[in-house]
């Protein structure tokens, strides 16, 4: 059977790839030559819509490479799992999916997305949680505030008080208390993810953040209650502050938002199919993975941007503080993420020649930023070294990455990562470019083009590197 027959039972491509058993490299080149934009494709199936996450690629992208370059039962790895898109697609395709991440929200999200649970029982438990939380929020508000307040340190309480209105806090506490009573681990995690998803959304959810989806949130200056009453910011309304609509937040009931999200996420459960042991989601660093040598058939991943251009933790901590993580601990975790800006304890590698030249150019413009870029490429060197180690000979790694603009200079992420990969031993038979829909690959950066925005300068395209480990 040809790869074409395996992948495209409904709409065969115009050019047929070589059978995978004859030449995996030929199949890789064929896949990289396809239109990788996937514009107008529906990505809202199965569990892909369970929770917002910055910079998700469309599920059709990993699906293409999984179905082209692997067979049923093969091992597919995403060493920086993020939103779990690769892991979900490998799971749905009957592969053995492995995902690592160091972000606690990414781990929760990915695990829930590949854990089939009983629809009717989860619905029953969810409705019970909603009913009990609604009652508790009305009858026990003071007790809830006192109990949860006593469990948090001063900095975490200050963070919550700044970003969440008191009435919002009460309902969130009531929901969380009820969810924690659920005995079944999988059901409880499913409900916790729904809880998180009403906080982290493209519009800021139930918090007072106006633009949480950009991972650079600011607090609303004008706040209205669900009833329409003005709670805060009267002076801004009276003075007619320019662009006032960008500073307004209408409070939403967390219990009502949770009920909506529960219904939506329940719809995706049945599409996961029966229970399976094909997916492993584990805490792990892509720079040192706990996997034996030569055991992975395919890697599909999307590394973070350099220099914290997309600051995952800045958004994720809005829900993680509710899940029991202190603000200080989350700040420390943020420093450990690939692409971070902390350089005091950074471990630098000897970089490949072209990459070193790019780093030197940035360093001439800004010495500290040069070190930040050096850290990023050092981390990616260690990550690629690990990918090469765990990948079987004659197999491929797909790297989907956007570039970064630092001090008005493109740091040429695609070219530099290819340079690093070659220095480790990979072949790089092709680098493809995929165009981006402004509102899909990255959380929206606004409806208007801003030439000064670093996000918008790079958000129109990204690179898909095909790396090949020689046999």
C-alpha positions as CSV (number, residue, x, y, z in Angstrom):
1,X,0.0,0.0,0.0
2,X,1.3,3.4,-0.9
3,X,1.6,6.3,1.5
4,X,-1.1,8.1,-0.6
5,X,-3.5,5.3,0.2
6,X,-2.7,5.4,3.9
7,X,-3.1,9.2,4.2
8,X,-5.7,10.3,1.8
9,X,-8.6,7.8,1.6
10,X,-11.0,10.5,0.5
11,X,-9.0,13.1,-1.6
12,X,-5.7,11.7,-3.0
13,X,-3.0,14.3,-3.7
14,X,-1.9,15.1,-7.2
15,X,1.6,13.8,-6.6
16,X,2.1,10.4,-5.0
17,X,4.9,10.0,-2.5
18,X,7.2,6.9,-2.4
19,X,6.0,4.1,-0.1
20,X,7.4,4.6,3.4
21,X,9.0,1.2,3.4
22,X,11.1,2.1,0.3
23,X,12.3,5.6,1.2
24,X,11.3,7.6,4.3
25,X,13.4,10.5,3.0
26,X,11.4,10.7,-0.2
27,X,8.2,10.7,1.8
28,X,9.6,13.5,3.9
29,X,10.4,15.6,0.9
30,X,6.9,14.9,-0.5
31,X,5.2,16.0,2.7
32,X,7.4,19.2,2.9
33,X,6.4,20.1,-0.6
34,X,2.7,20.2,0.2
35,X,0.8,23.4,1.1
36,X,1.4,23.5,4.8
37,X,-0.8,26.5,5.4
38,X,-4.0,24.5,5.9
39,X,-6.1,27.6,5.5
40,X,-9.9,27.1,5.8
41,X,-9.3,23.7,7.5
42,X,-11.5,22.9,10.5
43,X,-9.3,22.4,13.6
44,X,-12.2,22.2,16.1
45,X,-12.5,18.5,16.3
46,X,-11.9,16.0,19.1
47,X,-10.1,17.6,22.1
48,X,-8.2,20.3,20.2
49,X,-10.5,23.1,21.4
50,X,-10.4,22.2,25.1
51,X,-8.3,25.2,26.1
52,X,-6.6,28.2,24.6
53,X,-2.9,28.1,24.2
54,X,-0.5,30.5,22.5
55,X,1.0,29.7,19.1
56,X,-0.7,26.4,18.4
57,X,-0.2,25.0,15.0
58,X,-3.1,23.4,13.1
59,X,-3.6,19.7,13.9
60,X,-3.5,19.0,10.1
61,X,0.2,19.9,10.2
62,X,1.5,17.1,12.5
63,X,-1.2,14.8,11.1
64,X,0.3,15.1,7.6
65,X,3.8,14.0,8.8
66,X,2.5,11.4,11.2
67,X,0.5,9.6,8.6
68,X,3.2,10.0,5.9
69,X,6.2,9.0,7.9
70,X,5.0,6.4,10.4
71,X,2.9,3.3,10.6
72,X,0.4,2.2,13.3
73,X,2.2,1.5,16.5
74,X,5.2,3.7,15.7
75,X,6.5,6.0,18.4
76,X,5.8,9.8,17.8
77,X,7.5,12.3,20.1
78,X,6.9,15.9,20.9
79,X,9.7,17.0,23.4
80,X,8.0,20.4,23.9
81,X,4.4,19.3,23.9
82,X,2.8,22.6,24.6
83,X,-0.9,22.4,23.8
84,X,-0.5,18.7,22.9
85,X,-1.5,19.0,19.3
86,X,1.1,16.5,18.1
87,X,0.3,14.1,20.9
88,X,-3.4,14.2,20.2
89,X,-2.9,13.6,16.5
90,X,-0.5,10.6,17.1
91,X,-3.1,9.2,19.6
92,X,-5.9,9.5,17.1
93,X,-3.8,7.8,14.4
94,X,-3.0,4.8,16.6
95,X,0.6,5.7,17.2
96,X,2.5,5.5,20.5
97,X,2.5,9.2,21.5
98,X,5.0,10.7,23.9
99,X,5.0,14.2,25.1
100,X,7.3,16.1,27.5
101,X,7.0,19.6,28.9
102,X,8.0,21.5,32.0
103,X,5.0,23.8,32.0
104,X,2.4,22.4,34.5
105,X,-0.5,23.8,32.5
106,X,0.8,22.2,29.3
107,X,1.1,18.9,31.1
108,X,-2.5,19.0,32.4
109,X,-3.8,20.1,29.0
110,X,-2.1,17.5,27.0
111,X,-2.9,14.7,29.4
112,X,-6.6,15.5,29.5
113,X,-6.8,15.8,25.7
114,X,-5.7,12.2,25.3
115,X,-7.6,10.6,28.2
116,X,-11.0,9.3,27.1
117,X,-13.6,9.4,29.9
118,X,-17.2,8.4,30.3
119,X,-19.4,11.1,28.7
120,X,-22.6,10.5,30.8
121,X,-20.8,10.1,34.1
122,X,-18.6,13.2,33.5
123,X,-21.7,15.2,32.5
124,X,-23.5,14.1,35.7
125,X,-20.6,15.0,37.9
126,X,-20.1,18.3,36.2
127,X,-23.7,19.3,36.7
128,X,-23.4,18.4,40.3
129,X,-20.3,20.5,40.7
130,X,-22.1,23.5,39.0
131,X,-25.1,23.1,41.3
132,X,-23.1,22.9,44.5
133,X,-20.7,25.7,43.6
134,X,-23.6,28.0,42.7
135,X,-25.2,27.3,46.1
136,X,-21.9,27.7,48.0
137,X,-21.1,31.0,46.3
138,X,-24.4,32.5,47.5
139,X,-24.5,31.0,51.0
140,X,-20.8,30.7,52.1
141,X,-18.9,33.5,50.4
142,X,-17.2,34.7,53.6
143,X,-16.1,31.2,54.6
144,X,-14.8,30.5,51.1
145,X,-12.7,33.7,51.1
146,X,-11.3,33.0,54.5
147,X,-10.4,29.4,53.8
148,X,-8.7,29.9,50.4
149,X,-7.0,33.1,51.6
150,X,-5.4,31.1,54.4
151,X,-3.9,28.7,51.9
152,X,-2.0,31.3,49.9
153,X,1.1,33.4,50.6
154,X,1.0,37.2,50.5
155,X,2.3,37.6,47.0
156,X,-0.1,35.1,45.5
157,X,-3.0,36.7,47.4
158,X,-1.9,40.1,46.0
159,X,-1.8,38.8,42.5
160,X,-5.3,37.3,42.8
161,X,-6.8,40.4,44.4
162,X,-5.3,42.6,41.6
163,X,-6.5,40.5,38.7
164,X,-9.8,39.0,40.0
165,X,-12.9,40.9,41.4
166,X,-14.1,39.7,44.8
167,X,-17.3,38.2,43.4
168,X,-15.4,36.4,40.8
169,X,-13.0,35.0,43.4
170,X,-15.9,33.6,45.4
171,X,-17.4,31.7,42.5
172,X,-14.0,30.4,41.4
173,X,-13.3,29.2,45.0
174,X,-16.7,27.5,45.1
175,X,-16.0,25.7,41.8
176,X,-12.5,24.7,42.8
177,X,-13.7,23.3,46.1
178,X,-16.3,21.1,44.5
179,X,-14.0,19.9,41.7
180,X,-11.4,18.8,44.3
181,X,-14.0,16.5,45.9
182,X,-14.3,14.4,42.6
183,X,-12.7,11.0,43.3
184,X,-11.8,9.9,39.8
185,X,-8.4,11.3,38.7
186,X,-9.3,11.6,35.0
187,X,-12.7,13.2,35.6
188,X,-11.2,15.6,38.1
189,X,-8.4,16.7,35.7
190,X,-11.0,17.1,32.9
191,X,-13.0,19.5,35.2
192,X,-9.9,21.3,36.3
193,X,-9.0,22.0,32.7
194,X,-12.4,23.4,32.0
195,X,-12.0,25.5,35.1
196,X,-8.6,26.8,33.8
197,X,-10.1,27.5,30.3
198,X,-12.6,30.0,31.7
199,X,-9.7,32.0,33.0
200,X,-7.2,31.8,30.1
201,X,-9.1,32.8,26.9
202,X,-8.4,35.1,24.0
203,X,-10.6,37.7,25.6
204,X,-9.3,37.4,29.1
205,X,-12.0,35.2,30.5
206,X,-13.3,35.9,34.0
207,X,-10.2,37.8,35.2
208,X,-9.8,41.5,34.9
209,X,-7.2,41.1,32.2
210,X,-8.1,42.7,28.9
211,X,-5.7,40.9,26.6
212,X,-4.7,37.7,28.3
213,X,-4.6,36.0,24.9
214,X,-1.5,38.0,23.9
215,X,0.4,36.8,27.0
216,X,1.1,40.4,27.7
217,X,-2.0,41.3,29.8
218,X,-3.1,44.6,31.2
219,X,-5.8,45.2,33.8
220,X,-9.0,46.8,32.6
221,X,-9.6,50.4,33.8
222,X,-13.4,50.3,33.5
223,X,-15.2,47.4,35.1
224,X,-18.9,46.6,34.8
225,X,-20.9,44.0,36.8
226,X,-22.8,41.3,34.9
227,X,-25.9,43.4,35.7
228,X,-24.4,46.4,33.8
229,X,-23.6,48.5,36.9
230,X,-20.4,50.4,36.8
231,X,-18.1,49.0,39.5
232,X,-14.8,50.8,38.7
233,X,-13.4,53.5,36.4
234,X,-16.1,56.1,36.6
235,X,-13.6,58.9,35.9
236,X,-12.5,57.2,32.6
237,X,-16.1,57.0,31.4
238,X,-16.9,60.6,32.3
239,X,-13.8,62.0,30.7
240,X,-14.2,60.0,27.4
241,X,-10.8,58.4,27.5
242,X,-9.6,57.7,23.9
243,X,-10.0,54.1,22.8
244,X,-12.0,53.4,25.9
245,X,-13.4,50.2,24.5
246,X,-9.9,48.7,24.9
247,X,-10.0,49.3,28.6
248,X,-13.5,48.0,29.4
249,X,-14.2,44.6,31.1
250,X,-17.7,43.2,31.7
251,X,-17.5,40.8,34.6
252,X,-18.7,37.3,33.9
253,X,-20.1,34.7,36.3
254,X,-17.4,31.9,36.6
255,X,-20.1,29.3,37.3
256,X,-22.0,30.2,34.2
257,X,-18.8,30.3,32.1
258,X,-17.8,26.9,33.5
259,X,-21.2,25.5,32.5
260,X,-20.7,26.7,28.9
261,X,-17.1,25.3,28.8
262,X,-18.2,22.0,30.2
263,X,-20.8,21.5,27.5
264,X,-18.3,22.4,24.8
265,X,-15.5,20.1,26.1
266,X,-17.9,17.2,26.6
267,X,-18.7,17.4,22.9
268,X,-15.1,16.5,22.1
269,X,-14.9,13.4,24.4
270,X,-16.6,10.9,22.0
271,X,-14.3,11.8,19.2
272,X,-11.3,10.5,21.1
273,X,-12.5,7.0,20.7
274,X,-12.0,4.1,23.3
275,X,-9.4,4.1,26.0
276,X,-5.8,3.5,25.0
277,X,-2.3,3.2,26.4
278,X,-0.8,4.8,23.3
279,X,-0.1,8.2,24.9
280,X,2.4,9.1,27.6
281,X,2.5,12.7,28.9
282,X,5.4,13.3,31.3
283,X,7.2,16.1,33.0
284,X,10.5,16.4,31.2
285,X,13.1,18.8,29.8
286,X,13.6,18.6,26.0
287,X,17.4,19.1,26.7
288,X,17.7,15.9,28.7
289,X,14.9,13.4,27.9
290,X,14.5,10.1,29.8
291,X,14.3,8.0,26.7
292,X,16.7,5.3,25.4
293,X,18.8,5.9,22.3
294,X,17.2,5.2,18.9
295,X,13.7,4.5,20.1
296,X,11.6,7.2,18.3
297,X,10.2,6.9,14.8
298,X,9.2,10.6,14.3
299,X,9.5,13.9,16.1
300,X,7.1,16.8,15.4
301,X,7.5,19.8,17.6
302,X,7.4,23.6,17.8
303,X,10.1,25.2,19.9
304,X,9.3,28.5,21.8
305,X,10.3,31.8,20.4
306,X,13.6,33.4,21.5
307,X,13.7,36.1,24.2
308,X,10.3,35.3,25.7
309,X,8.6,36.8,22.7
310,X,5.6,34.6,23.6
311,X,5.6,34.6,27.4
312,X,3.7,31.4,28.2
313,X,4.0,31.6,32.0
314,X,2.8,35.2,32.1
315,X,-0.6,34.0,30.9
316,X,-0.6,30.5,32.4
317,X,-0.1,31.7,36.0
318,X,-3.6,33.3,35.9
319,X,-5.0,29.8,36.3
320,X,-2.1,28.0,37.9
321,X,-2.3,30.2,41.0
322,X,-5.8,28.9,41.4
323,X,-4.5,25.3,41.0
324,X,-2.2,25.7,44.0
325,X,1.0,27.1,42.5
326,X,2.6,30.1,44.4
327,X,3.5,33.1,42.2
328,X,7.1,32.9,43.2
329,X,7.4,29.3,42.2
330,X,5.9,30.1,38.8
331,X,8.3,33.0,38.3
332,X,11.2,30.6,39.0
333,X,9.8,28.0,36.5
334,X,9.6,30.8,33.9
335,X,13.3,31.4,34.1
336,X,13.9,27.7,33.1
337,X,11.9,27.8,29.9
338,X,13.7,27.6,26.6
339,X,13.9,31.1,25.2
340,X,14.0,32.8,28.5
341,X,15.9,36.0,29.2
342,X,17.8,35.1,32.4
343,X,21.5,34.7,31.6
344,X,23.2,34.7,35.0
345,X,23.2,30.9,35.3
346,X,22.9,30.1,31.6
347,X,25.0,27.3,30.2
348,X,26.4,28.2,26.8
349,X,27.4,25.8,24.1
350,X,29.9,26.2,21.3
351,X,27.6,27.2,18.4
352,X,27.6,26.3,14.8
353,X,29.5,28.9,12.6
354,X,26.6,30.7,11.0
355,X,24.6,30.8,14.2
356,X,27.6,32.2,16.0
357,X,27.9,35.0,13.4
358,X,24.2,35.9,14.0
359,X,24.7,36.0,17.8
360,X,27.8,38.3,17.3
361,X,25.7,40.7,15.2
362,X,23.1,41.0,17.9
363,X,25.8,41.4,20.6
364,X,27.2,44.4,18.7
365,X,23.8,46.0,18.9
366,X,23.0,45.0,22.5
367,X,25.5,43.0,24.5
368,X,22.9,41.6,26.9
369,X,20.4,40.7,24.1
370,X,23.3,38.9,22.4
371,X,23.7,36.7,25.5
372,X,20.0,36.0,25.5
373,X,20.1,34.9,21.9
374,X,23.2,32.8,22.7
375,X,21.3,31.2,25.5
376,X,18.4,30.3,23.1
377,X,20.6,28.8,20.5
378,X,22.6,26.9,23.2
379,X,19.4,25.4,24.5
380,X,18.3,24.5,21.0
381,X,21.7,22.9,20.4
382,X,21.2,20.6,23.5
383,X,17.6,19.9,22.4
384,X,18.6,18.9,18.9
385,X,21.4,16.7,20.3
386,X,18.8,14.9,22.4
387,X,16.5,14.6,19.4
388,X,19.3,13.1,17.3
389,X,20.1,10.6,20.2
390,X,16.5,9.3,20.7
391,X,15.6,9.2,17.0
392,X,16.0,6.0,15.0
393,X,18.4,6.1,12.1
394,X,16.6,6.8,8.8
395,X,13.9,8.8,10.5
396,X,12.8,12.4,10.6
397,X,12.2,15.3,12.9
398,X,9.9,18.1,12.0
399,X,10.6,21.5,13.6
400,X,8.0,24.2,13.2
401,X,9.4,27.6,14.2
402,X,8.9,31.3,13.8
403,X,11.7,33.8,13.8
404,X,12.2,36.7,16.2
405,X,13.2,40.3,15.7
406,X,15.6,41.6,18.3
407,X,16.9,45.2,18.1
408,X,15.2,45.4,14.7
409,X,17.3,42.5,13.4
410,X,15.9,39.1,12.3
411,X,17.9,36.5,14.2
412,X,17.2,34.0,11.4
413,X,15.8,31.2,13.5
414,X,15.1,28.9,10.6
415,X,18.6,29.2,9.1
416,X,20.3,29.0,12.5
417,X,18.4,25.9,13.6
418,X,19.3,24.2,10.3
419,X,22.9,25.2,10.9
420,X,22.8,23.7,14.4
421,X,21.1,20.5,13.2
422,X,23.8,20.0,10.5
423,X,26.5,20.5,13.1
424,X,25.0,17.7,15.2
425,X,24.7,15.2,12.3
426,X,21.3,15.8,10.8
427,X,20.7,16.3,7.2
428,X,18.4,19.1,6.3
429,X,16.9,18.1,2.9
430,X,14.3,21.0,2.9
431,X,13.0,24.0,4.8
432,X,9.5,24.9,3.9
433,X,7.7,28.2,4.6
434,X,4.1,28.2,5.7
435,X,1.9,31.3,5.6
436,X,-0.1,32.1,8.8
437,X,-3.6,33.2,9.3
438,X,-3.4,36.1,11.7
439,X,-6.0,34.7,14.1
440,X,-4.9,31.1,14.1
441,X,-1.2,30.2,14.7
442,X,-0.8,32.8,17.3
443,X,-3.3,34.3,19.6
444,X,-4.5,37.4,17.8
445,X,-2.2,40.4,17.9
446,X,-5.0,42.8,16.9
447,X,-7.1,43.5,13.8
448,X,-4.8,46.3,12.5
449,X,-1.3,46.0,11.1
450,X,1.3,47.6,13.4
451,X,4.7,47.8,11.8
452,X,6.3,48.6,15.1
453,X,5.0,45.4,16.7
454,X,7.7,42.7,17.0
455,X,4.9,40.0,17.1
456,X,3.3,41.3,13.9
457,X,6.7,41.6,12.2
458,X,7.1,37.8,12.3
459,X,3.6,36.5,12.5
460,X,2.9,36.2,8.8
461,X,5.0,33.1,8.2
462,X,7.0,30.4,9.9
463,X,9.5,27.7,8.9
464,X,9.0,24.0,8.8
465,X,12.4,22.3,9.0
466,X,12.7,18.7,7.9
467,X,15.6,17.0,9.7
468,X,16.8,13.6,8.6
469,X,19.0,11.3,10.7
470,X,21.2,9.3,8.3
471,X,21.1,5.5,8.4
